[in-house]
Amino acid sequence: MSPLTQKAPMPVDLLAPASAGLYPIAGLRIGVAEAAIRKADRKDLTLFLLDEGTSVAGVFTQNRFCAAPVQISRAHLASGRPIRALLINTGNANAGTGADGLARAKASCSALADMLALAPEQILPFSTGVIMEPLPLERIVAGLPAALANAQSDHGDTQPGHWARAAEAIMTTDTRPKACSAQLQIAGATVRITGISKGAGMIRPNMATMLGFIATDACLHPALLQPLLHELAEASFNRISIDGDTSTNDSLVLLATHRAAHAPITALDSAAGQALKAAMLAVAQQLAQAIVRDGEGATKFITVRVEGGKTGAECRQVAYAIAHSPLVKTAFYASDPNLGRILAAVGYAGIQDLDPAGIELYLDDVHVATQGGRHPAYREEDGQRVMQQSAITVRVLLGRGAALDQIWTCDLGHEYVRINADYRS
């Protein structure tokens, strides 16, 4: 069979997370329920219940047509009220729904607030799913008691299975739930980090992924949470692309419960701050890369690394030109070393004074192009050998400076078209 007819919708080297490997975070309880928001008999409603004193930060989509829950979450964070719960639904994005969508998002917060004896501003709502359809508010409200009961059962703050169920409950076209954990020692105390994310299509985050939630029990000064989250997003979720589309619902939230037994971290550039940031970045990057590995119809996980730019922004500009090219992505899907397409993308990336004679191109260990042209030693069979791998690195040297950057992307094939052609059915 042709490689174009053999592809199956499978993630690229991505396994479902094992519940036992996900660390509970003290001060946080998770509840999951089936509310039939779009389909029956599937987990689609998730609650995070936060102990008093938990610090919360968020970054959101830069899409001007942002969803109602994004608008509400931004406003509630800006209100200064302590956030005590997250309300997450899948199956409906509540985007492109105008004033009615805002009213429904606010009503869902009010319903949960009443059950928890909180103010509505202490709830952050998140939605993902189909755009331009009314949020089924009555189903969400009806499902809240079951989600609350689930959070209270089995010691929801100590059972890692709740994280695994939450990772499953926020999925849309994902084929695998995405979750991971890490732990480290700070001043002799064990600090834990656990996160989940979802996303498989409509992915070119302009801050984060479609939905991501990372929690730690670290004692971190609340003022450091937002700058830390920006750094994490910039080096992880802002470095991935599946199809170049920025979602209306992108949201990434960082929670710190301050329950670990170490002295508070008051500076990110301290030894403790750097250790915590490194561990949290490893979690964020693993979650971000899992989204690419589970890209709709993806069969290749591709690292695009650009070196020798004048600035990091210039390197990213070239990397995204390569990653977003349908010609490049389809060539990878077919394992066809039509690598002139990569050079063409470098050329139209928008660097006006780029000298093609300074360009070097590598495909993993294979030197494809030098001084702007085909390398004399390059053989097409070498390129094809690399193209048939499930994980590939494209390395471009611009010869203009010392800056470098990289992004992660995937190929593009028939399955992506099929999924998005009948996504609502």
Stockholm file with secondary structure:
# STOCKHOLM 1.0

chainA/1-425         MSPLTQKAPMPVDLLAPASAGLYPIAGLRIGVAEAAIRKADRKDLTLFLLDEGTSVAGVFTQNRFCAAPVQISRAHLASGRPIRALLINTGNANAGTGADGLARAKASCSALADMLALAPEQILPFSTGVIMEPLPLERIVAGLPAALANAQSDHGDTQPGHWARAAEAIMTTDTRPKACSAQLQIAGATVRITGISKGAGMIRPNMATMLGFIATDACLHPALLQPLLHELAEASFNRISIDGDTSTNDSLVLLATHRAAHAPITALDSAAGQALKAAMLAVAQQLAQAIVRDGEGATKFITVRVEGGKTGAECRQVAYAIAHSPLVKTAFYASDPNLGRILAAVGYAGIQDLDPAGIELYLDDVHVATQGGRHPAYREEDGQRVMQQSAITVRVLLGRGAALDQIWTCDLGHEYVRINADYRS
#=GR chainA/1-425 SS CCHHHHCCSCCSSCCCCCGGGSCCCTTEEEEEECCCSSSSSSCCEEEEEECTTCEEEEEECCCSSCCHHHHHHHHHHHTCCCCCEEEEEEEECCCSCHHHHHHHHHHHHHHHHHHHTCCGGGEEEEEEEESSSCCCHHHHHHHHHHHHHHHHTTTTTTCTHHHHHHHHHTCSSCSSCEEEEEEEEETTEEEEEEEEEECSSSCCCSSSCSEEEEEECCCBCGGGHHHHHHHHHHTTGGGBCSSSCCCSSCEEEEEECCCSSSCCBCCTTSHHHHHHHHHHHHHHHHHHHHHHHTCTTCCCEEEEEEEEESSHHHHHHHHHHHHTCHHHHHHHHTTCCCTHHHHHHHHTSSCTTCCGGGCEEEETTEEEEETTEECTTCCHHHHHHHHTSSEEEEEEECSSCSEEEEEEEECCCHHHHHHHHSTTC
#=GC SS_cons         CCHHHHCCSCCSSCCCCCGGGSCCCTTEEEEEECCCSSSSSSCCEEEEEECTTCEEEEEECCCSSCCHHHHHHHHHHHTCCCCCEEEEEEEECCCSCHHHHHHHHHHHHHHHHHHHTCCGGGEEEEEEEESSSCCCHHHHHHHHHHHHHHHHTTTTTTCTHHHHHHHHHTCSSCSSCEEEEEEEEETTEEEEEEEEEECSSSCCCSSSCSEEEEEECCCBCGGGHHHHHHHHHHTTGGGBCSSSCCCSSCEEEEEECCCSSSCCBCCTTSHHHHHHHHHHHHHHHHHHHHHHHTCTTCCCEEEEEEEEESSHHHHHHHHHHHHTCHHHHHHHHTTCCCTHHHHHHHHTSSCTTCCGGGCEEEETTEEEEETTEECTTCCHHHHHHHHTSSEEEEEEECSSCSEEEEEEEECCCHHHHHHHHSTTC
//
